[in-house]
Amino acid sequence: TIYRLIDFYTIFYYRFVADNTTGDEQWWTHNFESPKVYAWQGLTFETICLTHISSIKKALGISVMATSVSSWRKKADDNHPGAQVDLVIERADRIIHLCEMKFSKSEYRISDDYELQLRQRMGIFIESTKTRLSPVITFVTTFGIAKGMHSSIVHSEVRMEDLFR
């Protein structure tokens, strides 16, 4: 079972208010480019995506199709590293969207290493679930995927603007 806190203020409070003992009245300005803020932006974007699944399905053109929506996780063992997919959309036409949610301040660029990680994750998913369906990689991003050498792994993409249509 995977539990996820989805209250936006509570997430913000525990990240930035509860433990802020610095007394720095300009903390946000001084730390806006920090890893802690970047991590919070990413988690918040994922939560926004998970609260807009119907919009994601609409953007993918599958809003009227029967689907099953879940998350998936495989713990690491002797044979495989661990793997997790935050959003899995299983469609009635036997396609499974393995959705990656990425917050970025511009188009998201897929590196060589990240493409390999995506392929490995899909392989672990297929082997672990023993699915006979066709998994595809779907990205939900703020501004889309940058075209490049490694972008062809992406079957479909949804942009943040699609979440609010």
N, C-alpha and C positions, 0 to 999 in steps of 0.2 A: 504494500500500500504506500502510495506517495501522498503526503499531505503538503498543501501549499497555502500560505497566508496570502489572501487576496485583497485585504483592506489597504488601500493606498496610503492613508495617513499613518496607520500603525506601522507599516513597513518603513516609511520615512522617519517616524518617531524613533523606532529602535535603531535605525542606522545613524541618525544625526542629532537627535535631541537628548535622548536618555543618557548617553555617555559623553556628551560634550561638556567637559569640565575646563575647557581652555579659557573661557571668559572672553574669547575673541569675538567682538561684536561684528567683525567683518569676516567671520569664518568662511561663509559661503563664497565670497569673492576670492579669498585666499586659497581655497581648496577646490574650486570648480573643475580644475583639470586633474584632479587626483584620482588614483586607482579606486579609492573608496566610492567616489562619486560616479565614476564610469561603471563600476559593478552595480550600483544602485540603479543607474539609468537602464542597464541591460535587463535587470530583474523586473523593473517596472514596466519596460516595454513588453517583456514576455507576459506579464500579468494583464496588460492591456489587450494583448492578442488573445489570451485565453478567455477574456470576458467579451470578446467579439468574434466568437467562432462562427456564428451565423453570417457575419460579413465576410469572413475568410471563405466560407463555402460559396457565398454568392460571387465573390471575385474569381473563384476557380470555376464557376459555371456549374456547380453541383448542388445548388441550394434546394432543388426539388428532388434530388436523388436520395434514396435511403442510405444513411451513413451510420457508422458507429465511431464515436470519438473517445479517445483515451490518451493516457501517457504510457510510456513503456520504459522499463529499466532492467538491465541485466547486471548483477553484481559481478565483479572480477572473480575469476577462479584460475586454476592452474592452466587452463586451455586458452583463456581469452582475457583481455583487459575488460574493464567494465564499460558499459555503454548506456546512454540514455537518450530518449527522444521525448521532447516536451509535449508534442502534439502529434498524434497518429489519427489520421482520418481514413477509415476503411469504408470503401464505397461498394455499393451493390453490384457494380460492373467489374468487380474483382481487382480493383486498383487500390493501393494503399499509399496515401501521402505521408511520408516521414517529414514532418515540418520542422525546419530550423528557424528560430526567431532571432534576428540580429539587429540590435540598435547600432546605428552608425550616423555620423554627422554628414555623410555624403554616401554615394553609391558604395555598396559593400563589395570589396574585392576578395575573391577566393584565391588563396595561395596554393602552391603545390602541396605543401604539407596538409593544409586543411582539406583539399580534395581527397587526398589519401585517407585522412581520418573519416570523411564522409563515406567513402567506399567501404572501409573496414566496419564502420558502424552498421551500414546496410547489410553487410555480410553476416555480422553477428546477429542482427535482427532476424534475417532469414533462417539462419541455422538454429537459433534459440526458439523461435516461434514455430518453426517447421511449416511456415506459410507456403501455400501454393499460389497465392495471389501475387500480383506484380507491384512491388514497391517502387516508388519514385520519390526523388528528392524535391521538396517544395520549400522555398524560402519566403518568409514574411519579414520584410525589412522596412526601415524608415524611408529610404529613397531608391530601392531597387538594387539589382546586382550589376556591377560593372562588367561590361563585356571584356573578355580576355581569354587567355589560354585555358583557364580552368572553369569558366562559367558554363561550359556545355554539360556539366554534371547536373545542372539545375533543370528539372522538368518544367516547373511552373513557379511563378513568383507572385506575391501579393505585396503591395506597398501600403504604408501606413495610411495614406489618403483613402485607400479602399475600405479601411476599417470603419470609416465614418460616413459612408455613402448610404 
